[in-house]
């Protein structure tokens, strides 16, 4: 049970702080991991293939349709 608005604002600040920490922490962790252990050629090939598939799908969706 809430007894004051101070408790609510502290809880809100904690939630917002946790979201910000996760929001910046996950990309930073991924970046540091890539710096420490560069991806293997097979992993790079997979990522290039995924990027090519996304581009092909985007081009397919964006192409003009005949009326």
SEGU-971991 format. One record per residue: residue in three letters; x, y, z of N, C-alpha, C in turn. Coordinates in steps of 0.1 Angstrom, whole numbers, padded with zeros to 4 digits, always signed. Last residue first. Layout:
<nodes>
ALAXYZXYZXYZ/...
</nodes>
This chain:
<nodes>
UNK-0013-0022-0621-0027-0020-0618-0036-0026-0629/UNK+0017-0037-0608+0009-0033-0620-0006-0032-0615/UNK+0036-0023-0582+0027-0033-0586+0019-0029-0598/UNK+0071-0016-0575+0057-0011-0580+0049-0023-0585/UNK+0086-0029-0546+0086-0028-0560+0071-0024-0564/UNK+0087-0034-0518+0087-0020-0523+0086-0018-0538/UNK+0089-0061-0515+0077-0054-0510+0076-0040-0516/UNK+0113-0066-0527+0101-0073-0532+0089-0066-0528/UNK+0131-0052-0511+0129-0048-0526+0117-0054-0531/UNK+0128-0066-0488+0124-0052-0488+0122-0048-0502/UNK+0138-0091-0496+0124-0090-0491+0119-0076-0492/UNK+0165-0083-0501+0156-0089-0512+0142-0088-0508/UNK+0173-0075-0476+0172-0065-0487+0164-0070-0498/UNK+0171-0099-0462+0163-0088-0458+0161-0078-0469/UNK+0191-0114-0476+0177-0118-0476+0167-0107-0472/UNK+0213-0099-0469+0209-0100-0483+0195-0104-0484/UNK+0214-0103-0441+0212-0090-0446+0208-0090-0461/UNK+0218-0131-0441+0206-0125-0435+0204-0111-0440/UNK+0244-0132-0453+0232-0138-0460+0219-0133-0454/UNK+0259-0118-0434+0258-0112-0448+0246-0119-0455/UNK+0257-0136-0413+0251-0123-0412+0249-0116-0426/UNK+0270-0158-0424+0256-0159-0420+0249-0146-0420/UNK+0295-0148-0427+0288-0152-0439+0273-0153-0436/UNK+0302-0144-0401+0301-0132-0409+0293-0136-0422/UNK+0304-0171-0393+0294-0162-0387+0292-0149-0396/UNK+0325-0179-0408+0312-0185-0410+0301-0177-0405/UNK+0347-0163-0398+0342-0161-0412+0328-0168-0414/UNK+0338-0153-0364+0344-0162-0374+0339-0159-0388/UNK+0342-0120-0349+0334-0132-0354+0341-0140-0364/UNK+0366-0114-0323+0360-0111-0337+0352-0123-0342/UNK+0364-0109-0292+0365-0121-0300+0358-0118-0314/UNK+0365-0081-0284+0373-0091-0277+0375-0104-0286/UNK+0346-0069-0301+0360-0064-0300+0369-0075-0294/UNK+0323-0083-0295+0328-0084-0308+0342-0079-0309/UNK+0320-0076-0268+0322-0090-0272+0328-0091-0286/UNK+0315-0049-0271+0327-0053-0264+0330-0068-0267/UNK+0290-0050-0283+0301-0043-0290+0314-0048-0284/UNK+0274-0063-0264+0276-0069-0277+0288-0063-0284/UNK+0276-0044-0243+0281-0058-0241+0283-0065-0255/UNK+0263-0023-0255+0277-0021-0251+0283-0035-0249/UNK+0236-0033-0258+0245-0030-0270+0260-0029-0267/UNK+0231-0037-0230+0231-0048-0239+0239-0045-0252/UNK+0233-0011-0218+0242-0022-0214+0242-0033-0224/UNK+0213+0005-0226+0227+0009-0230+0236-0003-0228/UNK+0190-0009-0217+0191-0003-0230+0204+0000-0235/UNK+0197-0014-0190+0196-0025-0200+0197-0020-0214/UNK+0197+0013-0181+0209+0005-0179+0208-0007-0189/UNK+0170+0020-0187+0181+0027-0193+0194+0019-0193/UNK+0156+0003-0170+0154+0002-0185+0165+0009-0192/UNK+0165+0011-0145+0168-0003-0150+0166-0004-0165/UNK+0155+0037-0145+0170+0035-0144+0173+0021-0149/UNK+0128+0032-0144+0134+0039-0156+0149+0037-0156/UNK+0127+0019-0119+0122+0012-0131+0128+0019-0144/UNK+0136+0039-0102+0143+0026-0103+0139+0019-0116/UNK+0116+0059-0106+0130+0061-0110+0138+0049-0111/UNK+0094+0045-0095+0094+0049-0110+0108+0051-0114/UNK+0102+0044-0069+0100+0031-0076+0100+0034-0091/UNK+0102+0071-0063+0115+0063-0062+0114+0050-0070/UNK+0076+0077-0067+0085+0084-0076+0099+0076-0075/UNK+0064+0062-0046+0060+0060-0060+0071+0065-0069/UNK+0075+0074-0024+0078+0060-0026+0074+0057-0041/UNK+0064+0100-0025+0078+0098-0026+0082+0084-0029/UNK+0037+0099-0020+0041+0100-0034+0056+0098-0036/UNK+0030+0074+0005+0033+0087+0000+0037+0087-0014/UNK+0020+0049+0008+0017+0058+0019+0021+0072+0015/UNK+0006+0022-0009+0014+0034-0010+0010+0044+0001/UNK+0008-0012+0000+0000+0000+0000+0009+0012+0000/
</nodes>
